[in-house]
Amino acid sequence: MDTASSPTVFIVVHAFTMPRPDQRHNGVVEVLYIARDEEAANHFMQNAAAEKPDDYFAVYPAALGEDLSTKAHYPSVEIEWEDLQ
C-alpha cells in the first residue's frame, strides 16, 4: 500500500506496571485510542495521563498500511528489569 497517500492516524499508547502475587511486577503496554485527528488523540492522552500520572503515555502518528518497523521510532516501550522493581 502506498502510504504517501494514506490518511494518518494517531495512536495513543499506555505503559504501566502491574503487581504480581510473587511481589514482582509485569510491564504492560497497550494501545488505548486511535484517531484521525491529532488534537483528539492529544486530548485523550492528556485526560488519561491526568487520571494515571505515574504511567507513561505517548501519541504516535502513522499512515494506514505503514510498516511501523521501518520508522526510526514507533509505538514500543523498552522495559528494564529495574523499572519493574
Buried (B, 14 or more C-beta within 10 A) or exposed (E): EEBEEEEEBBBBBBBBBEEEEEEEBEBEBEEEBBBEEEEBBBBBBEEBBEEEEEEBBBBBEBBEEBEEEEEEEBBEBEBEEEEBE
